[in-house]
Amino acid sequence: MTVLYSAEMAGLAAVPVSLPSGGIVDGNVRVKRATITLATQTTSDTIVIAKAHEGESFLYGVITASATLGASATVAIGITGTTGKYRAAATFTTANTPTLFGTAAGAVTLAADEEVFITIASASLPGSGTLVVDMYFSAT
């Protein structure tokens, strides 16, 4: 039977053995919560929701709204130059339903600090309600 290794554990089969990154395997999980009061924020607005630090690895996020954000308004979560790095622009039409987001690229260790923000497109956000975004990062 063949023994196969995940990308994170491949170093265990190398000579010399190399251990996986502590920020990805056996790391400490940190949550960054952002609570936004919806007040008709427009497409020219961005909303800063987190400060991700060098050495952290993004695991996944959860977005929850007390009211639908509408069928037209889209929100993306990312950084300057890559506004959809963590969540591509999409509508969010389910109220009070926590929804996961993330990337198939897996956990990539950040090489520098990042200011993470929401970009609004297509239409303004609702005039009332609450939007909560939790982002989970791993670090040593």
Secondary structure, DSSP 8 states (H G I E B T S, - for coil): ------TTTGGGGSSS-----TTTSS-EEEEEEEEEE-S---TT-EEEEEEE-TT-EEEEEEEEESS---SS-EEEEEETTEEEEEEEEE----TT--EEE--TT---B-SS-EEEEEEEESS---SS-EEEEEEEEEE-
